[in-house]
Amino acid sequence: MTINVLPGGLPLLGHAVDLLRRPLEFVEQLRDTGSVVRFNLGPRPAYLISTPDLMKELLITKSHCFDKGGPLFKQSKPLLGNGLVGCDREQARRARPLMQPAFHHSRLARYTEVMAQVSQEIADEWVDGSTVDFDALMNVATMDALTRCLFAGVKDTDTAAEVRAVMQVIVNGVGRRAFIPISFVHKLPLPPKLREDAAMRELHRVVDNVIAEYRRGGVDHGDLMSMMMMAQDDTGTGMTDTQLHDEVRSMMVAGTETSATMLLWMAYALHQHPDIRDRMHEELDLVLAGRRIDYEDMPKLEYTGRVVQEALRMYPVAWLLTRYATTDVELDGVHIPAGADVMFSPYALHMDPRNFDDPRRFDPDRWLPERARSMHRQAFLPFGAGVRKCIGESFAFTEMMIMVATFFGSWNLTPVHVDPEPLASTTYRPRHSHFVLSRR
C-alpha cells in the first residue's frame, strides 16, 4: 500500500511550525489526508493514525508493538518519572495491579465525600455578581480534592497550596518543549528553564516529606496513599519510596490540570447552550433538592452524566497523544519501522463526521443508550483504551460530576470574553477564564 505523505515542511523543522501555529487544523488535515499519514516533526518522520479501527490496533490488539513515547512523553518524563502515566509497558504491567485497589469502585464513596466537601467550601465563598478566574478556582478545587484524597493523614493544609504553586510552571513547560524539536535550546539556562527547575525541586521536596511522614506514622488513613503503601504483588513486595514518589507525581499531573480544564470548558458550554443548562438544572433540583451531592446520587443524574460525556467529547483536554513502535509493525498496510513516533488525536477523532453526526454540535442526547450503542468504542477516547487506559477514569468522572453539580447547580456563569479562544499546547484549553457569577 502506498503511504500518504504530507507535503510541505521546512528544513530541520519539518511540519513542527504547522503543528505549533495551527495545531487543531493540522491534526484534522492529517486525518482527512488518510488513515495513516507520515509527516516530519523536526528531522524525524512521524505517523498520525486517525480511524477507530486503527485506534483499536494501536491501543489493544497490537499494543505489544508500541510503548508510550514520542516528543510529548519525552518532555513529560522529568515530571511524571516512572509513574503509571508515563512508565514503559513492562513497568506498567507490574505497577498497575499495585495501583488498582486504590481506585476500586468500593473506595469511590469515600473520595466522593471529600470531593463534595472541597467543592462546597469553594462555592460557599462565591459572591453574587462578582468576577472570578474560574480556571484558577478549578485548579484549587481539583488539587485540594486530590491532595485530601491522597493525603488524608497530612494535617498541614499548606501542602495543596505548595503543589499548586509549582505544578502550573512545570506543566506549561512540557508543551513548549515538546513541539520545538531543537533540544539544545531547552538546555540553555534561560528564565523559563530556571523557573521549571526550581519548581521541580520544590515538588520533589513536598512529595518526599509526605511519604516520610506516612512511613513514620504507619497508620491506615483510608486514603490513596495508605492504599498504595499497603499494596503488595504476588511475591509480597510493596512499593518502594521511589515508586510511591513517582505515582504521586503522576496523579498530581493527570488528576488536576485535566479535570480543571474540563470544568472550564463546561462553563463555556453551558453558557452557550442555555436550554441544556436549564434541563440539567431541572434534574439537579429534582434529585438533590438543594442538598450536597453524595455517591448514591450519581446513577440518578442521567442527563447531567450525558452533559459531562458530551463535554469530554467536544473538548478533549489531552488532544494529541504519542506512542513509539518497539518493533517493525504494519497498520492498514503501511509499514511502521521500529523506533518511529506514532501519534493519535482524540480531538480529530471526536470531530470526525464519520464517527459522530454533526460533531461540532453540543448534543448530550447522543449519549442516550439507543444512540450510543451504534458508536465505535475506539471513536471516543477521553481516557484512552486498552491496557494503558487511564486508571483514574472513574475517579475523574466522579469528580467532574460532583463539581458540575456543586458549581453549576446553584450558579450561572457568564464569560467576560464570549469567545474562549481555544488553545492547543500541552492541553486543549480556553485562553480566557474569567466569569461573572450569578446565583440562580
C-alpha positions as CSV (number, residue, x, y, z in Angstrom):
1,M,0.0,0.0,0.0
2,T,1.3,3.5,-0.9
3,I,1.7,5.6,2.2
4,N,0.2,9.1,2.4
5,V,2.9,11.6,3.0
6,L,2.0,15.2,4.0
7,P,3.7,17.7,1.6
8,G,5.5,20.8,2.7
9,G,7.5,21.2,5.8
10,L,10.7,23.2,6.4
11,P,14.3,22.1,6.5
12,L,15.3,20.9,10.0
13,L,11.9,21.8,11.4
14,G,9.7,19.7,9.1
15,H,6.0,20.3,10.0
16,A,6.6,21.4,13.5
17,V,5.8,25.0,12.7
18,D,2.4,24.0,11.3
19,L,1.8,21.9,14.5
20,L,2.6,24.9,16.7
21,R,0.8,27.6,14.7
22,R,-2.4,25.8,13.8
23,P,-2.5,22.6,15.9
24,L,-6.1,21.7,15.7
25,E,-6.4,22.4,12.0
26,F,-3.2,20.5,11.4
27,V,-4.4,17.2,13.0
28,E,-7.7,17.4,11.2
29,Q,-5.7,18.0,7.9
30,L,-3.7,14.8,8.7
31,R,-6.9,12.9,9.5
32,D,-8.5,13.9,6.2
33,T,-5.4,13.0,4.2
34,G,-5.6,9.3,5.1
35,S,-5.9,6.7,7.8
36,V,-2.1,6.6,8.3
37,V,-0.1,9.8,7.3
38,R,3.6,10.4,7.5
39,F,4.9,13.8,8.3
40,N,8.1,15.3,9.7
41,L,8.4,16.6,13.3
42,G,11.9,18.1,13.1
43,P,14.2,15.8,11.2
44,R,12.3,12.7,12.3
45,P,9.4,11.2,10.5
46,A,6.2,10.7,12.5
47,Y,2.9,9.0,11.7
48,L,-0.6,10.0,12.7
49,I,-3.4,7.4,12.6
50,S,-7.0,8.5,12.6
51,T,-9.6,5.8,12.4
52,P,-11.3,3.9,15.2
53,D,-10.3,0.6,13.8
54,L,-6.6,1.6,13.8
55,M,-7.0,3.0,17.3
56,K,-8.1,-0.5,18.4
57,E,-5.0,-1.9,16.7
58,L,-2.6,0.6,18.3
59,L,-4.1,0.5,21.8
60,I,-5.4,-3.0,22.1
61,T,-4.7,-5.8,19.5
62,K,-1.2,-4.6,18.6
63,S,-0.4,-2.7,21.8
64,H,2.5,-5.1,22.4
65,C,4.2,-3.5,19.4
66,F,4.1,0.1,20.9
67,D,5.0,1.8,24.1
68,K,4.5,5.3,25.5
69,G,6.9,7.6,23.9
70,G,7.3,10.4,21.4
71,P,8.0,14.1,21.9
72,L,5.3,14.8,24.4
73,F,6.2,11.9,26.7
74,K,9.9,12.6,26.5
75,Q,9.3,16.1,27.7
76,S,6.9,14.9,30.4
77,K,9.2,12.3,31.7
78,P,11.0,14.5,34.3
79,L,7.6,15.4,35.7
80,L,6.0,12.0,35.6
81,G,9.0,9.9,36.5
82,N,8.2,6.2,36.3
83,G,4.6,6.6,37.5
84,L,1.9,4.6,35.8
85,V,1.0,7.5,33.5
86,G,4.5,7.7,31.8
87,C,6.4,4.5,32.5
88,D,7.1,1.8,29.9
89,R,5.0,-1.2,29.2
90,E,6.8,-3.6,31.4
91,Q,6.9,-1.3,34.4
92,A,3.2,-0.6,33.9
93,R,2.5,-4.4,33.9
94,R,3.9,-4.7,37.4
95,A,2.7,-1.3,38.7
96,R,-1.0,-1.4,37.6
97,P,-2.1,-4.3,39.9
98,L,-0.5,-2.4,42.9
99,M,-2.4,0.7,42.0
100,Q,-5.7,-0.8,41.1
101,P,-7.1,-1.2,44.7
102,A,-6.7,2.5,45.4
103,F,-9.1,3.2,42.5
104,H,-11.6,0.4,43.1
105,H,-15.2,1.5,42.9
106,S,-15.7,0.5,46.6
107,R,-13.4,3.4,47.5
108,L,-15.2,6.0,45.5
109,A,-17.9,6.7,48.1
110,R,-15.2,7.9,50.5
111,Y,-13.5,10.0,47.8
112,T,-16.9,11.4,46.8
113,E,-17.4,12.8,50.3
114,V,-14.0,14.6,50.1
115,M,-14.7,16.0,46.6
116,A,-18.1,17.3,47.6
117,Q,-16.8,18.9,50.8
118,V,-13.9,20.7,48.9
119,S,-16.3,21.9,46.2
120,Q,-18.9,23.2,48.7
121,E,-16.2,25.1,50.6
122,I,-15.2,26.9,47.5
123,A,-18.8,27.6,46.3
124,D,-19.6,29.0,49.8
125,E,-17.1,31.7,49.2
126,W,-18.7,32.9,46.0
127,V,-20.4,36.3,45.9
128,D,-23.3,37.1,43.6
129,G,-22.2,39.5,40.8
130,S,-18.5,39.1,41.4
131,T,-16.0,38.2,38.6
132,V,-13.7,35.2,39.2
133,D,-10.9,33.5,37.4
134,F,-12.7,30.2,37.0
135,D,-9.7,28.3,35.8
136,A,-7.7,29.3,38.9
137,L,-10.7,28.3,41.1
138,M,-11.0,24.9,39.4
139,N,-7.3,24.3,39.8
140,V,-7.6,25.0,43.5
141,A,-10.7,22.7,43.7
142,T,-9.1,19.7,41.8
143,M,-5.7,20.0,43.6
144,D,-7.3,20.3,47.0
145,A,-9.7,17.4,46.3
146,L,-6.8,15.2,45.1
147,T,-4.4,16.0,47.9
148,R,-7.1,15.3,50.5
149,C,-7.9,12.0,48.8
150,L,-4.2,11.2,48.6
151,F,-3.1,12.5,52.0
152,A,-5.9,12.4,54.5
153,G,-3.3,11.9,57.2
154,V,-1.4,15.1,56.5
155,K,-2.6,17.9,58.7
156,D,-0.6,20.6,57.1
157,T,-3.1,22.5,55.0
158,D,-0.3,24.2,53.0
159,T,0.5,21.0,51.1
160,A,-2.0,21.5,48.4
161,A,-1.1,25.2,48.0
162,E,2.6,24.3,47.7
163,V,1.9,21.8,45.0
164,R,-0.4,24.1,43.1
165,A,2.2,26.8,43.0
166,V,4.8,24.6,41.2
167,M,2.6,22.5,39.0
168,Q,1.5,25.2,36.6
169,V,5.1,26.2,35.9
170,I,6.1,22.6,35.2
171,V,3.1,21.6,33.1
172,N,3.4,24.8,30.9
173,G,7.0,23.9,30.1
174,V,6.1,20.4,28.8
175,G,4.2,21.7,25.8
176,R,6.6,24.4,25.0
177,R,9.5,21.9,24.7
178,A,7.6,19.0,23.1
179,F,6.9,20.6,19.7
180,I,10.0,22.7,19.3
181,P,12.4,20.0,18.1
182,I,15.7,21.7,18.8
183,S,16.8,20.0,22.0
184,F,19.8,22.2,22.9
185,V,17.5,25.3,23.2
186,H,15.8,23.7,26.2
187,K,19.1,23.1,28.0
188,L,20.1,26.8,28.0
189,P,19.9,28.5,31.4
190,L,17.1,30.8,30.3
191,P,14.5,32.2,32.8
192,P,11.8,29.6,31.8
193,K,14.1,26.7,32.4
194,L,15.4,28.1,35.7
195,R,11.8,28.5,36.9
196,E,10.9,25.0,35.9
197,D,14.0,23.5,37.6
198,A,13.2,25.4,40.8
199,A,9.5,24.2,40.7
200,M,10.6,20.6,40.1
201,R,12.9,20.7,43.2
202,E,10.1,22.1,45.3
203,L,7.7,19.3,44.0
204,H,10.2,16.6,44.9
205,R,10.6,18.1,48.4
206,V,6.9,18.2,49.2
207,V,6.2,14.7,48.0
208,D,9.2,13.2,49.8
209,N,8.1,14.9,53.0
210,V,4.6,13.4,52.8
211,I,6.0,9.9,52.1
212,A,8.4,10.1,55.0
213,E,5.5,11.3,57.3
214,Y,3.4,8.3,56.3
215,R,6.2,5.8,56.8
216,R,6.8,7.2,60.3
217,G,3.2,7.0,61.3
218,G,2.4,3.6,59.9
219,V,-1.4,4.3,60.1
220,D,-4.1,3.4,57.5
221,H,-5.9,6.7,56.9
222,G,-8.2,5.1,54.3
223,D,-6.8,7.4,51.6
224,L,-4.9,6.8,48.3
225,M,-1.5,7.0,49.9
226,S,-2.4,4.4,52.5
227,M,-3.8,2.0,49.9
228,M,-0.6,2.3,47.8
229,M,1.6,1.7,50.8
230,M,-0.3,-1.4,51.8
231,A,-0.5,-2.8,48.3
232,Q,1.7,-5.9,47.6
233,D,2.3,-8.0,44.5
234,D,2.2,-11.8,44.3
235,T,5.6,-12.1,45.9
236,G,4.5,-10.0,48.9
237,T,6.6,-7.0,47.7
238,G,5.2,-3.5,48.0
239,M,6.1,-0.2,46.5
240,T,9.4,1.5,47.3
241,D,9.6,5.1,48.3
242,T,10.8,6.0,44.8
243,Q,7.8,4.2,43.2
244,L,5.4,6.0,45.6
245,H,7.0,9.3,44.8
246,D,6.6,8.8,41.0
247,E,3.0,7.6,41.3
248,V,2.1,10.6,43.5
249,R,3.6,13.0,40.9
250,S,1.8,11.2,38.1
251,M,-1.5,11.6,39.8
252,M,-0.9,15.2,40.5
253,V,-0.4,15.8,36.8
254,A,-3.2,13.6,35.5
255,G,-5.7,14.3,38.2
256,T,-5.7,18.1,38.4
257,E,-4.9,20.0,35.2
258,T,-7.2,17.9,33.0
259,S,-10.2,18.0,35.3
260,A,-9.9,21.7,36.0
261,T,-9.7,22.5,32.3
262,M,-12.7,20.3,31.5
263,L,-14.7,22.2,34.1
264,L,-13.6,25.5,32.4
265,W,-14.9,24.2,29.1
266,M,-18.1,23.1,30.8
267,A,-18.7,26.7,32.0
268,Y,-18.5,27.9,28.4
269,A,-20.6,25.1,27.0
270,L,-23.5,25.7,29.5
271,H,-23.4,29.5,28.8
272,Q,-23.6,28.8,25.1
273,H,-26.4,26.3,25.4
274,P,-28.9,27.7,28.0
275,D,-31.5,25.1,27.0
276,I,-29.1,22.3,28.0
277,R,-28.2,24.2,31.2
278,D,-31.9,24.6,32.1
279,R,-32.6,20.9,31.5
280,M,-29.6,20.0,33.7
281,H,-30.8,22.4,36.4
282,E,-34.2,20.7,36.4
283,E,-32.6,17.3,37.0
284,L,-30.2,18.6,39.7
285,D,-33.1,20.3,41.5
286,L,-35.2,17.2,41.4
287,V,-32.6,14.8,42.6
288,L,-30.7,16.9,45.1
289,A,-33.4,19.4,46.2
290,G,-30.7,21.8,47.3
291,R,-28.6,19.5,49.4
292,R,-25.0,18.5,48.8
293,I,-24.4,15.7,46.3
294,D,-23.3,12.3,47.5
295,Y,-22.2,9.0,45.9
296,E,-25.7,7.5,45.8
297,D,-26.9,10.4,43.7
298,M,-24.7,9.5,40.7
299,P,-26.8,7.0,38.9
300,K,-29.9,9.2,39.3
301,L,-28.2,12.1,37.4
302,E,-28.6,10.6,34.0
303,Y,-28.8,13.8,32.0
304,T,-26.0,15.5,33.9
305,G,-23.9,12.5,33.2
306,R,-24.6,12.8,29.4
307,V,-23.7,16.5,29.6
308,V,-20.3,15.6,31.1
309,Q,-19.8,12.9,28.5
310,E,-20.5,15.3,25.7
311,A,-18.1,17.9,27.2
312,L,-15.4,15.2,27.2
313,R,-16.1,14.5,23.5
314,M,-16.2,18.1,22.4
315,Y,-13.3,19.3,24.5
316,P,-10.7,16.5,24.8
317,V,-8.1,18.1,27.1
318,A,-5.5,15.5,26.0
319,W,-6.0,16.4,22.3
320,L,-2.8,14.8,21.0
321,L,-1.0,11.6,22.3
322,T,2.0,9.7,21.2
323,R,3.5,6.3,21.1
324,Y,6.6,4.8,19.5
325,A,6.9,1.5,17.7
326,T,9.1,-1.0,19.7
327,T,9.3,-3.3,16.6
328,D,8.5,-3.1,12.9
329,V,4.7,-3.3,12.6
330,E,2.1,-2.8,9.9
331,L,-1.0,-0.6,10.3
332,D,-3.6,-0.5,7.5
333,G,-1.0,-1.9,5.1
334,V,1.6,0.7,6.0
335,H,5.0,-0.4,7.3
336,I,5.9,1.4,10.6
337,P,9.6,1.0,11.4
338,A,10.8,0.2,14.9
339,G,11.6,3.5,16.8
340,A,9.1,5.6,14.8
341,D,6.8,8.0,16.6
342,V,3.1,7.3,16.1
343,M,0.5,9.9,17.1
344,F,-3.2,9.9,17.5
345,S,-5.5,12.8,18.2
346,P,-8.7,12.4,20.3
347,Y,-9.7,15.8,19.1
348,A,-9.5,14.8,15.4
349,L,-11.4,11.5,16.2
350,H,-14.1,13.3,18.2
351,M,-14.6,15.9,15.4
352,D,-14.8,13.4,12.6
353,P,-18.3,13.3,11.0
354,R,-17.6,9.7,10.1
355,N,-17.6,8.9,13.8
356,F,-20.2,11.4,15.2
357,D,-23.2,13.0,13.5
358,D,-22.8,16.8,13.4
359,P,-19.7,16.5,15.5
360,R,-19.4,20.3,16.3
361,R,-22.8,20.4,17.9
362,F,-23.0,20.0,21.6
363,D,-25.6,17.3,22.0
364,P,-25.8,15.4,25.3
365,D,-28.5,13.1,24.0
366,R,-26.1,11.5,21.5
367,W,-25.1,9.5,24.7
368,L,-28.6,8.0,25.2
369,P,-28.1,4.2,25.2
370,E,-30.1,3.7,22.0
371,R,-27.9,6.2,20.1
372,A,-24.6,5.5,21.7
373,R,-24.9,1.8,21.0
374,S,-24.0,2.3,17.3
375,M,-20.8,4.2,18.0
376,H,-17.4,2.5,17.6
377,R,-15.9,2.1,21.0
378,Q,-12.5,3.5,19.9
379,A,-14.0,6.6,18.3
380,F,-14.3,8.2,21.8
381,L,-11.1,8.3,23.8
382,P,-11.2,10.8,26.6
383,F,-9.3,8.3,28.9
384,G,-7.5,6.2,26.3
385,A,-8.2,2.5,25.8
386,G,-6.6,-0.9,26.4
387,V,-4.1,-1.9,29.0
388,R,-2.8,1.7,29.3
389,K,-6.3,3.2,29.8
390,C,-6.3,5.8,32.5
391,I,-6.6,4.0,35.8
392,G,-8.3,7.0,37.4
393,E,-11.2,7.2,34.9
394,S,-13.9,6.6,37.5
395,F,-12.2,8.9,39.9
396,A,-12.0,11.7,37.3
397,F,-15.6,11.3,36.0
398,T,-17.0,11.2,39.6
399,E,-15.1,14.4,40.4
400,M,-16.4,16.2,37.4
401,M,-20.0,15.1,38.2
402,I,-19.7,16.4,41.8
403,M,-18.1,19.7,40.7
404,V,-20.6,20.3,37.9
405,A,-23.5,19.7,40.4
406,T,-21.9,21.9,43.0
407,F,-20.7,24.8,40.9
408,F,-23.3,24.9,38.2
409,G,-26.3,23.6,40.1
410,S,-26.8,26.9,42.1
411,W,-25.0,29.3,39.9
412,N,-25.0,30.6,36.3
413,L,-21.6,31.7,35.0
414,T,-21.3,34.4,32.2
415,P,-18.0,34.6,30.5
416,V,-16.3,38.0,30.3
417,H,-14.9,37.1,26.9
418,V,-17.7,35.4,24.8
419,D,-15.1,33.7,22.6
420,P,-13.0,31.3,24.6
421,E,-10.2,31.4,22.0
422,P,-9.2,27.7,22.1
423,L,-5.5,26.9,22.6
424,A,-3.9,23.6,22.0
425,S,-0.4,23.1,23.5
426,T,0.2,20.6,26.3
427,T,-3.5,20.5,26.8
428,Y,-6.6,21.8,24.8
429,R,-8.0,24.7,26.8
430,P,-9.7,28.1,26.5
431,R,-7.4,31.2,26.6
432,H,-9.9,33.2,28.7
433,S,-11.2,32.1,32.0
434,H,-12.9,35.0,33.8
435,F,-16.6,34.7,34.5
436,V,-19.3,36.7,36.3
437,L,-21.1,34.7,39.0
438,S,-24.9,34.9,39.2
439,R,-26.8,33.0,41.8
440,R,-29.8,31.1,40.4
